[in-house]
Amino acid sequence: MRPAPRIRASLREKRIHDLFAISVLLKGAHALLELFGGIALYLFSTSALVTFMNRLAAAELIEDPNDFVARHLLEFARGFSVQMHHFYAFYLLSHGIVKIVLVAGLLREKLWAYPASFVVLSAFIAYQLYRFSYTHEASLIALTILDLIVIGLAWHEYRLLRRHRPTH
């Protein structure tokens, strides 16, 4: 026996809401990683980071001279400048803070957080696609897909919240 259409619709809404909550929590976890990464970059000097990357890559290349990640890390370390260091530290820290504020607002169902998320995530998507056009990093596409999913689910949640909230 199938549940009544109204119950099916409410079960579907619950699943969509659960998926929304999971996707927002994933964005929150990513935001925390960015925040901690930005703080870590501010705590260490450029030369200390380059030394660390070189040692890490060298140890891996001794094991496997064709190690893809180690070769790219070594190449990255060779070009890692003070300007890049400051950019990455600021970028990670600012993105982390902005995303944590948005995630907190979304999880607490604050109406302002939804349009703000649409704007911020759309800007991130534009930047990620711009960067992808130069780097071809698959991780940028993965982040873009996650951002699009969050936007779609947040839009759905926003419409439901506005419909069910009393107007003053």
N, C-alpha and C positions, 0 to 999 in steps of 0.2 A: 504494500500500500504506500503510495507516494504522499509526502506531506502536502498540505494545502499550499496554493500559490503564494499566499502571504508569508507563510513560514519559510518557504523556499527562498523568497526574496530577502527575508531577514537573515537567513543563514548565509546567503550570498554576500550581503552587506557586511556581516561579521567577518567573513573570510577576507573580503577586500580591506576592511579596517585592520585586521591582523597582519595582512601583507604590508599595508601602509606602515604600521607600527614597526615591523621588522626592518623595512627599508630605511625608515628614519633612524632606527637604532644602529643600522650599519653605517649610515652617514655620520652618526654621532661617534661611533668607534673610529671611523676614518678621521674625523675632526680631532679626536684625542691624539691619534698618531701624529697628525700634522702639528698639533700644539706642542707635544713633547719633542718632536723632531726640531721644530723651530727653536724651542728653549735650548735643546742640546747644541744646536748650531751656534747659538749666542754664547754658550758656555766654553766653547773650545776655539782656539785660534785656527786660522786658515792653515798654517804650517803643521799644526798638530793633526788636523783632519787629513791633509795630504799624506803625511807620514803614515797615519793609520791605514788609509786606503792603499798606499803602496805596499805596506807590509802584508796586508790581507791578500792583495792580488798576487804578490810574489809567492806567498805560501801556497796558494792554490795553483799557481802556474808551475811550481816545482812538482806537485802531484800530477797535474795534467796540463802540459804546455798548450793544449788547444782549448782550455776552459773558456767558454764563451763569455760568461759573466766576469771572470777575472780579467780577461783581456779588455773588456769594455770598462771595467772599473779602473784599470790602469790608465786607459786612454782618458777617461773622465778626470782622474787625478792630475794628469799632465796639464790639462787646461783649466783646472780649478783655481780661480783667482780670488782675490779679496772681494772684488765686486760681485762675483758669482756667489761667494759665501754670504755676503750681506743680503743679496737678493733672495736666495733660498731661505735664509733665516727669517726675513721679513715676510716673504710669501707664505711659508708654512705657518708661522705664528698668526698672521692676520687671517688667513683662511680658516685655521683652527678655531680662532675666537669667534669669527662670524658664523661659522657652521654650528658651533656649540650653542650660541644664542638662538639661532633659528631652530635647531633640534629641540631645545628646551621649550620654545614657544609652540612648536608643532605638537610635541607630546602633551603639553598642558592645554592644547586646543585654543590658543590665543588667536583670534581672527587676524590680527596684524601680521602674524608669522607666515600666513599662507601667501598673500601677495608678495611679501618680502622674499620668501623662498623662491617664488616663481622668477622674480627679477634676478636674484643672486645666482640661482642655479643656471638660469639662461646665460648670464654673463660668464659663469664658469664653463659652460658648454661651448660658448663661442671661443673662449680662450683655449680650451682643450683641443678643439678642432683646428684652431690656428696653429698651436704647437704641433699637433699631429702632422699637419701639412709639411713641417720641417723635419720632425724626428721620426715619424712613422712608428711610434711606440704604441704597442697594443694596449698597454695599461691605460692610455688616454681614452681609447675607444671604450674600454670596460667602464671607466669612470663616467664617461658620457652616457652610456647605456643606463647605468645605475641612476644618474641624475634625471634622465628622461622618465624612468620608471617612477622615481620619487615625485617628479612634477605631475605625472598623470594621476598617481594615487592621491597626492595632496590636493589636486584639483577636485577629484571626486569627494574627498573628505570635506573640503571647503564648501562645496555646494550643499552637502548634507548638513553641515553645521549651520550655515546661513538659513537653510530652510527650517531647521528645528529650533533655532534660537528666537526667543521673543524679541520683538522690536519695541523700542522705547520711544 
